[in-house]
Amino acid sequence: MLAQRLCELLPTLALLGVGLSGLEAIPVVAAHPPASRAHHRHLAERNRLASNLGAQAKKRGQNVLIRRGADGKACRVREQSSTAAAVAASTPSSNSTTVVTSQAPVLSATPVPVTIVETSIIAAENNAAVPTHSSAPPPPTAQSSAAQPSSGGGSTYSGGGSGTTNAGSKLGIAWPNGDWAQPSDPNYIKNYIGTKSSWYYTWSPFSVASIDASGLEFVPMLWGPKQVSDWHAQQANWPNTVKHALFFNEPNEVSQCNISPGDSVQYWMNDFLPLRSKGIALGSAATTSAPSGLTWVRDAINACTSAGNSRADCTPDFVAIHWYDVDPQNFIQYVENFHNEFGLDIWITEYACQNFNGGPQCDEGQVWNLHKTVAEWFDKTDYVKRYSPFGVMQDMQGVNQMNALMSPGGEITTLGTWYINSS
């Protein structure tokens, strides 16, 4: 009878054991839970481009940081933490919507070594195809070779352009309008080149095919973690004018990239830095003109070196910045502050005469004064290598319409005509 009774209890005991063991596999609460995206009005247009071109937000499956020495080789793989890093104090809000955290169940509070090795390193050593994973670039192909990063912070950077159109000019087109306009349309991108525009970017890794053959230099951007998949997929499609790349868009802004300096390091090391070995110069994340902007860039470099990476690998070749306010002299001082802090060339990839601090907006005379004053200063200042005013778009998304280079109907404005021909 006792033996029979035990046989009857065994299934119940087994189920109870499974239930208890299952408690160990409950994932640790992510440090950055998803939240609704309350986009800044004047910034929403940028995100529209990515969706228009087919860019989809994808979460990375693992949170891996590859450590590299000064020679660019992987020394070891950092252990995976059981939780994501906390958002740095420099970000406006801790409620990040684009920082990716580990999706795998955490079995214990003790960090477990990650054994994944970067696929580009395996491919280089074995000369064989290897499966990709979410924390490493795709394996080398005939079109796109994922090589190991260079050891020199700036070893491939000369500061000059790589396109043939208006070579030597610093003016660029910040273009969020996709590639649908026809030559007969007023908003066709070629109508915005003139004698000054020499490069363009799209806040994304997607170029505008209708303009690439013209020799206008394309500068791709890794907007944020949600673009990593598209970032790798599009590299094979980039035109041969690509010699510079831009990192995250306004990481210190809640409605934009919104990621802490520490959390950005894995994306810099794994997804961005490998481009340097291909001769592509790397720009910093483009922060807003809030006081936290300069601090964010400095903290990102320091977080990268603190993780065991070389100073050369952690340092961008140039610094990209954004600025919105009303006083051109304050603008110039802001640019000088960044140059004095980092000693690097500067790209200003967004700016406008726009008051976001509750004060009066610029009138038409003030708008023209700011644009003429800073464009003249940019052109004569050696360490300012590129600039692109905001914005070449029909809807200025909350920015003073007098700054528009494109009218609501798609035609180039008087300010736009001045920029592309006379600035």
Kinemage of the C-alpha trace (Angstrom):
@kinemage 1
@onewidth
@group {chain A} dominant
@subgroup {mainchain}
@vectorlist {calphas} color= white
{ca met a 1} P 0.000 0.000 0.000
{ca leu a 2} L 2.818 2.397 0.887
{ca ala a 3} L 4.527 1.765 -2.431
{ca gln a 4} L 1.256 2.319 -4.291
{ca arg a 5} L 0.641 5.556 -2.369
{ca leu a 6} L 4.112 6.862 -3.264
{ca cys a 7} L 3.528 6.071 -6.930
{ca glu a 8} L 0.332 8.133 -6.814
{ca leu a 9} L 2.125 11.101 -5.216
{ca leu a 10} L 5.118 11.169 -7.597
{ca pro a 11} L 3.373 13.131 -10.431
{ca thr a 12} L 2.149 15.730 -7.947
{ca leu a 13} L 5.614 16.144 -6.459
{ca ala a 14} L 7.135 16.457 -9.942
{ca leu a 15} L 4.721 19.219 -10.920
{ca leu a 16} L 5.425 21.056 -7.681
{ca gly a 17} L 9.153 20.865 -8.397
{ca val a 18} L 8.694 22.328 -11.867
{ca gly a 19} L 6.669 25.187 -10.451
{ca leu a 20} L 9.301 26.014 -7.860
{ca ser a 21} L 12.176 25.855 -10.342
{ca gly a 22} L 10.238 28.133 -12.640
{ca leu a 23} L 10.444 30.891 -10.056
{ca glu a 24} L 14.189 31.084 -10.648
{ca ala a 25} L 13.678 31.942 -14.312
{ca ile a 26} L 11.553 35.041 -13.769
{ca pro a 27} L 13.364 37.893 -15.609
{ca val a 28} L 14.712 40.747 -13.529
{ca val a 29} L 12.698 43.924 -14.119
{ca ala a 30} L 14.265 45.939 -16.951
{ca ala a 31} L 15.798 49.257 -15.998
{ca his a 32} L 14.143 50.986 -18.950
{ca pro a 33} L 10.560 49.737 -19.492
{ca pro a 34} L 8.842 50.747 -22.744
{ca ala a 35} L 6.812 53.901 -22.583
{ca ser a 36} L 4.797 56.023 -24.936
{ca arg a 37} L 6.871 58.285 -27.161
{ca ala a 38} L 5.898 61.922 -26.618
{ca his a 39} L 7.868 63.386 -29.491
{ca his a 40} L 9.024 66.951 -29.455
{ca arg a 41} L 6.953 68.656 -32.135
{ca his a 42} L 9.884 69.901 -34.169
{ca leu a 43} L 11.622 66.516 -33.978
{ca ala a 44} L 8.813 64.230 -35.156
{ca glu a 45} L 9.656 64.748 -38.820
{ca arg a 46} L 12.989 62.975 -38.392
{ca asn a 47} L 11.392 59.799 -37.100
{ca arg a 48} L 8.910 59.821 -39.997
{ca leu a 49} L 11.726 59.352 -42.489
{ca ala a 50} L 12.882 56.120 -40.943
{ca ser a 51} L 9.383 54.613 -41.060
{ca asn a 52} L 8.784 55.912 -44.583
{ca leu a 53} L 11.898 54.142 -45.805
{ca gly a 54} L 11.019 50.912 -44.068
{ca ala a 55} L 13.140 51.158 -40.937
{ca gln a 56} L 11.629 49.075 -38.160
{ca ala a 57} L 12.398 49.269 -34.456
{ca lys a 58} L 13.895 45.991 -33.275
{ca lys a 59} L 15.103 45.158 -29.802
{ca arg a 60} L 18.461 43.506 -29.391
{ca gly a 61} L 18.381 40.102 -27.741
{ca gln a 62} L 21.506 40.538 -25.627
{ca asn a 63} L 23.401 43.329 -23.980
{ca val a 64} L 27.026 42.574 -24.906
{ca leu a 65} L 30.018 44.874 -24.790
{ca ile a 66} L 33.116 43.847 -26.706
{ca arg a 67} L 36.349 45.085 -25.164
{ca arg a 68} L 39.131 45.934 -27.543
{ca gly a 69} L 42.730 46.929 -27.102
{ca ala a 70} L 44.546 49.730 -28.892
{ca asp a 71} L 45.293 47.370 -31.800
{ca gly a 72} L 41.580 46.961 -32.426
{ca lys a 73} L 41.480 43.275 -31.442
{ca ala a 74} L 38.938 41.869 -29.044
{ca cys a 75} L 40.615 41.156 -25.722
{ca arg a 76} L 37.709 39.477 -23.993
{ca val a 77} L 33.970 39.661 -23.792
{ca arg a 78} L 32.589 41.557 -20.880
{ca glu a 79} L 30.267 39.695 -18.541
{ca gln a 80} L 26.558 40.312 -18.954
{ca ser a 81} L 24.943 42.124 -16.074
{ca ser a 82} L 21.677 40.840 -14.664
{ca thr a 83} L 20.096 44.269 -15.122
{ca ala a 84} L 20.539 47.175 -17.503
{ca ala a 85} L 22.603 50.145 -16.426
{ca ala a 86} L 20.756 53.030 -14.817
{ca val a 87} L 20.201 56.139 -16.871
{ca ala a 88} L 22.872 58.758 -16.270
{ca ala a 89} L 21.890 61.957 -14.490
{ca ser a 90} L 22.696 63.983 -17.592
{ca thr a 91} L 19.613 62.728 -19.437
{ca pro a 92} L 16.454 64.808 -19.023
{ca ser a 93} L 14.445 61.761 -17.933
{ca ser a 94} L 15.108 58.214 -16.830
{ca asn a 95} L 12.104 56.971 -18.777
{ca ser a 96} L 14.018 55.885 -21.860
{ca thr a 97} L 12.061 54.412 -24.728
{ca thr a 98} L 14.912 53.363 -26.989
{ca val a 99} L 17.476 51.820 -24.660
{ca val a 100} L 17.489 48.066 -25.199
{ca thr a 101} L 17.725 45.684 -22.293
{ca ser a 102} L 18.328 41.961 -22.197
{ca gln a 103} L 15.324 39.847 -23.114
{ca ala a 104} L 16.755 36.561 -21.812
{ca pro a 105} L 15.582 35.250 -18.434
{ca val a 106} L 18.001 35.941 -15.591
{ca leu a 107} L 18.570 32.734 -13.616
{ca ser a 108} L 20.433 34.303 -10.733
{ca ala a 109} L 21.836 37.594 -9.509
{ca thr a 110} L 25.390 36.437 -10.284
{ca pro a 111} L 26.683 37.717 -13.641
{ca val a 112} L 27.153 34.905 -16.144
{ca pro a 113} L 30.016 35.077 -18.660
{ca val a 114} L 28.846 35.631 -22.229
{ca thr a 115} L 30.551 33.340 -24.702
{ca ile a 116} L 29.419 34.987 -27.927
{ca val a 117} L 32.352 36.203 -30.011
{ca glu a 118} L 32.031 38.964 -32.580
{ca thr a 119} L 31.226 37.415 -35.951
{ca ser a 120} L 33.557 39.697 -37.888
{ca ile a 121} L 36.518 38.365 -35.892
{ca ile a 122} L 35.519 34.734 -36.485
{ca ala a 123} L 35.037 35.355 -40.179
{ca ala a 124} L 38.397 37.051 -40.515
{ca glu a 125} L 40.178 34.135 -38.835
{ca asn a 126} L 38.292 31.240 -40.415
{ca asn a 127} L 37.301 32.819 -43.734
{ca ala a 128} L 33.944 31.126 -43.403
{ca ala a 129} L 30.343 32.231 -43.084
{ca val a 130} L 29.099 32.379 -39.524
{ca pro a 131} L 25.669 33.029 -38.054
{ca thr a 132} L 25.023 36.573 -36.985
{ca his a 133} L 23.659 37.687 -33.652
{ca ser a 134} L 22.039 40.860 -32.471
{ca ser a 135} L 25.135 42.313 -30.823
{ca ala a 136} L 27.580 42.112 -33.707
{ca pro a 137} L 27.828 43.382 -37.281
{ca pro a 138} L 26.809 41.005 -40.081
{ca pro a 139} L 29.508 38.685 -41.424
{ca pro a 140} L 31.573 40.002 -44.350
{ca thr a 141} L 29.966 39.804 -47.765
{ca ala a 142} L 31.081 40.715 -51.247
{ca gln a 143} L 29.353 44.066 -50.893
{ca ser a 144} L 30.126 44.909 -47.272
{ca ser a 145} L 33.138 43.776 -45.277
{ca ala a 146} L 32.782 44.055 -41.513
{ca ala a 147} L 36.361 44.650 -40.458
{ca gln a 148} L 37.968 45.204 -37.091
{ca pro a 149} L 38.182 48.778 -35.890
{ca ser a 150} L 41.182 50.990 -36.301
{ca ser a 151} L 43.349 51.845 -33.341
{ca gly a 152} L 43.649 55.525 -34.104
{ca gly a 153} L 41.009 58.032 -33.059
{ca gly a 154} L 41.098 60.038 -36.259
{ca ser a 155} L 43.580 57.930 -38.185
{ca thr a 156} L 41.333 57.944 -41.264
{ca tyr a 157} L 39.960 61.467 -40.900
{ca ser a 158} L 41.071 64.433 -42.949
{ca gly a 159} L 38.037 66.670 -42.472
{ca gly a 160} L 37.392 67.062 -46.181
{ca gly a 161} L 34.456 65.881 -48.246
{ca ser a 162} L 34.342 62.826 -50.490
{ca gly a 163} L 31.722 63.876 -53.024
{ca thr a 164} L 32.318 65.571 -56.345
{ca thr a 165} L 29.413 68.031 -56.198
{ca asn a 166} L 30.459 71.456 -54.854
{ca ala a 167} L 33.581 69.875 -53.382
{ca gly a 168} L 35.119 71.984 -50.633
{ca ser a 169} L 31.853 73.570 -49.506
{ca lys a 170} L 30.757 72.968 -45.910
{ca leu a 171} L 27.009 73.339 -46.473
{ca gly a 172} L 24.877 70.219 -46.200
{ca ile a 173} L 21.212 69.287 -46.653
{ca ala a 174} L 19.381 67.817 -43.662
{ca trp a 175} L 16.820 65.875 -45.711
{ca pro a 176} L 13.819 64.096 -44.079
{ca asn a 177} L 11.718 63.874 -47.243
{ca gly a 178} L 12.465 60.442 -48.648
{ca asp a 179} L 13.008 59.635 -52.315
{ca trp a 180} L 9.588 59.970 -53.951
{ca ala a 181} L 9.691 63.406 -55.581
{ca gln a 182} L 10.176 63.521 -59.348
{ca pro a 183} L 12.398 65.986 -61.259
{ca ser a 184} L 9.289 68.011 -62.134
{ca asp a 185} L 8.271 68.365 -58.471
{ca pro a 186} L 9.296 71.479 -56.523
{ca asn a 187} L 10.503 69.369 -53.583
{ca tyr a 188} L 12.895 67.301 -55.710
{ca ile a 189} L 16.181 67.069 -53.822
{ca lys a 190} L 18.302 68.294 -56.731
{ca asn a 191} L 16.532 71.650 -56.461
{ca tyr a 192} L 18.309 72.120 -53.125
{ca ile a 193} L 21.913 71.662 -54.263
{ca gly a 194} L 22.767 74.897 -56.086
{ca thr a 195} L 26.424 75.918 -55.982
{ca lys a 196} L 26.971 75.294 -52.256
{ca ser a 197} L 25.437 72.015 -51.050
{ca ser a 198} L 28.092 69.307 -50.992
{ca trp a 199} L 26.635 66.615 -48.713
{ca tyr a 200} L 23.396 65.425 -47.139
{ca tyr a 201} L 22.062 63.206 -44.396
{ca thr a 202} L 18.646 61.716 -43.649
{ca trp a 203} L 18.711 61.009 -39.882
{ca ser a 204} L 18.991 57.362 -40.926
{ca pro a 205} L 21.165 54.820 -42.783
{ca phe a 206} L 18.991 55.207 -45.905
{ca ser a 207} L 20.370 57.290 -48.748
{ca val a 208} L 18.356 59.027 -51.481
{ca ala a 209} L 19.042 56.987 -54.600
{ca ser a 210} L 17.911 59.712 -56.995
{ca ile a 211} L 20.751 61.966 -55.841
{ca asp a 212} L 23.558 59.514 -55.146
{ca ala a 213} L 24.728 59.314 -58.751
{ca ser a 214} L 25.166 63.094 -58.842
{ca gly a 215} L 28.210 62.979 -56.555
{ca leu a 216} L 26.566 64.597 -53.527
{ca glu a 217} L 28.189 63.015 -50.473
{ca phe a 218} L 25.874 60.898 -48.306
{ca val a 219} L 26.513 60.806 -44.550
{ca pro a 220} L 24.606 57.944 -42.871
{ca met a 221} L 23.390 58.196 -39.275
{ca leu a 222} L 22.870 55.484 -36.675
{ca trp a 223} L 19.920 57.320 -35.100
{ca gly a 224} L 19.665 55.087 -32.050
{ca pro a 225} L 19.401 51.473 -30.869
{ca lys a 226} L 16.170 50.913 -32.774
{ca gln a 227} L 18.001 51.412 -36.095
{ca val a 228} L 20.785 48.862 -35.546
{ca ser a 229} L 19.236 46.195 -37.771
{ca asp a 230} L 18.702 48.638 -40.646
{ca trp a 231} L 22.151 50.108 -40.013
{ca his a 232} L 23.855 46.826 -40.875
{ca ala a 233} L 21.415 45.889 -43.629
{ca gln a 234} L 21.863 49.177 -45.503
{ca gln a 235} L 25.657 49.360 -45.519
{ca ala a 236} L 25.884 47.273 -48.679
{ca asn a 237} L 23.618 49.825 -50.408
{ca trp a 238} L 25.558 52.943 -49.482
{ca pro a 239} L 27.006 54.947 -52.373
{ca asn a 240} L 30.776 55.154 -52.667
{ca thr a 241} L 30.677 58.764 -51.457
{ca val a 242} L 30.265 57.603 -47.837
{ca lys a 243} L 33.362 58.660 -45.887
{ca his a 244} L 31.755 60.001 -42.697
{ca ala a 245} L 29.047 58.700 -40.367
{ca leu a 246} L 26.972 60.232 -37.581
{ca phe a 247} L 26.204 58.564 -34.245
{ca phe a 248} L 23.076 58.833 -32.086
{ca asn a 249} L 20.548 61.651 -32.482
{ca glu a 250} L 20.040 63.761 -29.337
{ca pro a 251} L 20.659 61.026 -26.758
{ca asn a 252} L 20.121 63.595 -23.985
{ca glu a 253} L 16.570 64.329 -25.220
{ca val a 254} L 13.696 62.243 -23.835
{ca ser a 255} L 11.689 62.295 -27.077
{ca gln a 256} L 14.666 61.347 -29.212
{ca cys a 257} L 17.375 58.698 -28.811
{ca asn a 258} L 17.211 59.036 -25.004
{ca ile a 259} L 20.047 56.803 -23.823
{ca ser a 260} L 22.626 57.204 -21.088
{ca pro a 261} L 26.330 57.615 -21.936
{ca gly a 262} L 27.109 54.249 -20.351
{ca asp a 263} L 24.404 52.378 -22.241
{ca ser a 264} L 25.562 53.890 -25.544
{ca val a 265} L 29.038 52.337 -25.327
{ca gln a 266} L 28.061 48.883 -26.584
{ca tyr a 267} L 26.530 50.405 -29.724
{ca trp a 268} L 29.585 52.570 -30.348
{ca met a 269} L 31.981 49.640 -29.960
{ca asn a 270} L 29.991 46.908 -31.707
{ca asp a 271} L 27.961 48.706 -34.363
{ca phe a 272} L 29.699 52.006 -35.114
{ca leu a 273} L 33.446 51.692 -34.525
{ca pro a 274} L 34.022 48.925 -37.127
{ca leu a 275} L 33.342 51.498 -39.874
{ca arg a 276} L 36.585 53.283 -39.018
{ca ser a 277} L 38.672 50.430 -40.427
{ca lys a 278} L 36.858 50.946 -43.740
{ca gly a 279} L 38.103 54.528 -43.961
{ca ile a 280} L 34.907 56.091 -42.620
{ca ala a 281} L 35.362 58.911 -40.092
{ca leu a 282} L 33.114 58.760 -37.055
{ca gly a 283} L 31.109 61.605 -35.555
{ca ser a 284} L 29.964 61.782 -31.970
{ca ala a 285} L 26.348 61.617 -30.935
{ca ala a 286} L 24.669 64.926 -31.791
{ca thr a 287} L 23.372 66.324 -28.508
{ca thr a 288} L 20.925 69.161 -27.972
{ca ser a 289} L 22.023 72.605 -26.849
{ca ala a 290} L 20.780 71.891 -23.328
{ca pro a 291} L 23.524 72.157 -20.678
{ca ser a 292} L 23.665 68.354 -20.554
{ca gly a 293} L 24.815 68.131 -24.188
{ca leu a 294} L 28.543 68.643 -23.738
{ca thr a 295} L 28.478 66.624 -20.523
{ca trp a 296} L 26.847 63.682 -22.303
{ca val a 297} L 29.578 63.491 -24.964
{ca arg a 298} L 32.334 63.707 -22.356
{ca asp a 299} L 30.676 61.082 -20.166
{ca ala a 300} L 30.236 58.707 -23.115
{ca ile a 301} L 33.962 58.783 -23.898
{ca asn a 302} L 34.828 58.256 -20.239
{ca ala a 303} L 32.329 55.402 -19.873
{ca cys a 304} L 33.845 53.733 -22.920
{ca thr a 305} L 37.393 53.852 -21.555
{ca ser a 306} L 36.211 52.821 -18.095
{ca ala a 307} L 34.840 49.640 -19.684
{ca gly a 308} L 38.388 48.727 -20.711
{ca asn a 309} L 38.488 50.095 -24.255
{ca ser a 310} L 41.313 52.264 -25.568
{ca arg a 311} L 41.003 56.043 -25.571
{ca ala a 312} L 41.602 56.023 -29.338
{ca asp a 313} L 38.695 53.671 -29.990
{ca cys a 314} L 36.404 55.616 -27.673
{ca thr a 315} L 37.133 59.061 -29.156
{ca pro a 316} L 35.174 60.266 -32.208
{ca asp a 317} L 36.933 61.841 -35.168
{ca phe a 318} L 34.676 64.892 -34.978
{ca val a 319} L 31.893 66.212 -32.745
{ca ala a 320} L 28.354 66.788 -34.057
{ca ile a 321} L 26.121 69.292 -32.263
{ca his a 322} L 22.648 70.849 -32.476
{ca trp a 323} L 21.684 74.364 -31.433
{ca tyr a 324} L 18.347 76.197 -31.129
{ca asp a 325} L 18.177 79.716 -29.698
{ca val a 326} L 18.092 83.358 -30.778
{ca asp a 327} L 21.523 84.955 -30.239
{ca pro a 328} L 24.163 84.233 -32.917
{ca gln a 329} L 27.018 85.221 -30.600
{ca asn a 330} L 25.843 82.722 -28.001
{ca phe a 331} L 25.705 80.143 -30.772
{ca ile a 332} L 29.297 80.850 -31.772
{ca gln a 333} L 30.386 80.649 -28.137
{ca tyr a 334} L 28.622 77.303 -27.814
{ca val a 335} L 30.544 75.892 -30.775
{ca glu a 336} L 33.800 77.243 -29.363
{ca asn a 337} L 33.086 75.579 -26.020
{ca phe a 338} L 32.799 72.170 -27.669
{ca his a 339} L 36.000 72.682 -29.623
{ca asn a 340} L 37.877 73.823 -26.524
{ca glu a 341} L 36.587 70.843 -24.544
{ca phe a 342} L 37.461 68.100 -27.030
{ca gly a 343} L 39.981 69.645 -29.421
{ca leu a 344} L 38.138 68.059 -32.350
{ca asp a 345} L 36.559 69.338 -35.550
{ca ile a 346} L 32.911 70.373 -35.268
{ca trp a 347} L 29.871 69.594 -37.399
{ca ile a 348} L 26.668 71.544 -36.706
{ca thr a 349} L 23.976 69.244 -38.075
{ca glu a 350} L 20.888 71.155 -36.881
{ca tyr a 351} L 20.334 74.789 -35.966
{ca ala a 352} L 17.684 77.493 -36.228
{ca cys a 353} L 16.681 80.841 -34.758
{ca gln a 354} L 14.118 79.334 -32.405
{ca asn a 355} L 13.308 80.064 -28.770
{ca phe a 356} L 12.331 76.970 -26.783
{ca asn a 357} L 12.758 78.752 -23.445
{ca gly a 358} L 9.484 80.658 -23.314
{ca gly a 359} L 10.841 83.950 -24.666
{ca pro a 360} L 9.850 85.832 -27.820
{ca gln a 361} L 10.520 84.227 -31.178
{ca cys a 362} L 12.869 85.687 -33.767
{ca asp a 363} L 11.347 88.080 -36.249
{ca glu a 364} L 12.339 87.925 -39.906
{ca gly a 365} L 15.265 90.301 -39.457
{ca gln a 366} L 16.637 88.312 -36.527
{ca val a 367} L 16.313 85.054 -38.447
{ca trp a 368} L 18.315 86.420 -41.356
{ca asn a 369} L 20.879 87.985 -39.055
{ca leu a 370} L 21.495 84.712 -37.244
{ca his a 371} L 21.810 82.616 -40.386
{ca lys a 372} L 24.080 85.082 -42.174
{ca thr a 373} L 26.252 85.675 -39.116
{ca val a 374} L 26.857 82.040 -38.254
{ca ala a 375} L 27.214 80.811 -41.861
{ca glu a 376} L 29.932 83.400 -42.475
{ca trp a 377} L 31.680 82.364 -39.253
{ca phe a 378} L 31.376 78.655 -40.067
{ca asp a 379} L 32.914 79.162 -43.501
{ca lys a 380} L 35.960 80.999 -42.166
{ca thr a 381} L 36.531 78.839 -39.060
{ca asp a 382} L 38.906 75.995 -39.888
{ca tyr a 383} L 37.703 73.525 -37.272
{ca val a 384} L 34.052 73.857 -38.352
{ca lys a 385} L 33.972 71.335 -41.175
{ca arg a 386} L 30.247 70.972 -41.910
{ca tyr a 387} L 26.944 72.696 -41.167
{ca ser a 388} L 23.335 72.010 -42.123
{ca pro a 389} L 20.498 74.360 -41.063
{ca phe a 390} L 17.064 73.140 -39.978
{ca gly a 391} L 15.070 72.640 -42.035
{ca val a 392} L 14.506 71.518 -45.586
{ca met a 393} L 10.935 70.338 -45.026
{ca gln a 394} L 7.365 71.402 -45.690
{ca asp a 395} L 6.304 71.120 -42.036
{ca met a 396} L 8.814 72.682 -39.630
{ca gln a 397} L 7.320 70.722 -36.719
{ca gly a 398} L 7.169 73.591 -34.256
{ca val a 399} L 10.289 75.478 -35.321
{ca asn a 400} L 9.822 79.110 -36.401
{ca gln a 401} L 8.649 78.932 -40.023
{ca met a 402} L 10.940 81.800 -40.993
{ca asn a 403} L 13.859 79.338 -40.736
{ca ala a 404} L 12.380 77.091 -43.430
{ca leu a 405} L 14.444 76.365 -46.514
{ca met a 406} L 11.413 74.653 -48.078
{ca ser a 407} L 7.921 76.163 -48.223
{ca pro a 408} L 4.764 74.238 -47.244
{ca gly a 409} L 4.245 73.688 -50.976
{ca gly a 410} L 7.706 72.198 -51.451
{ca glu a 411} L 9.295 75.182 -53.211
{ca ile a 412} L 12.658 76.452 -52.075
{ca thr a 413} L 12.354 79.597 -49.953
{ca thr a 414} L 14.319 82.827 -50.206
{ca leu a 415} L 16.462 81.690 -47.270
{ca gly a 416} L 17.000 78.325 -48.926
{ca thr a 417} L 18.026 79.985 -52.190
{ca trp a 418} L 20.476 82.186 -50.309
{ca tyr a 419} L 22.031 79.200 -48.556
{ca ile a 420} L 22.564 77.042 -51.627
{ca asn a 421} L 23.919 79.848 -53.799
{ca ser a 422} L 25.292 82.683 -51.684
{ca ser a 423} L 26.107 81.612 -48.125
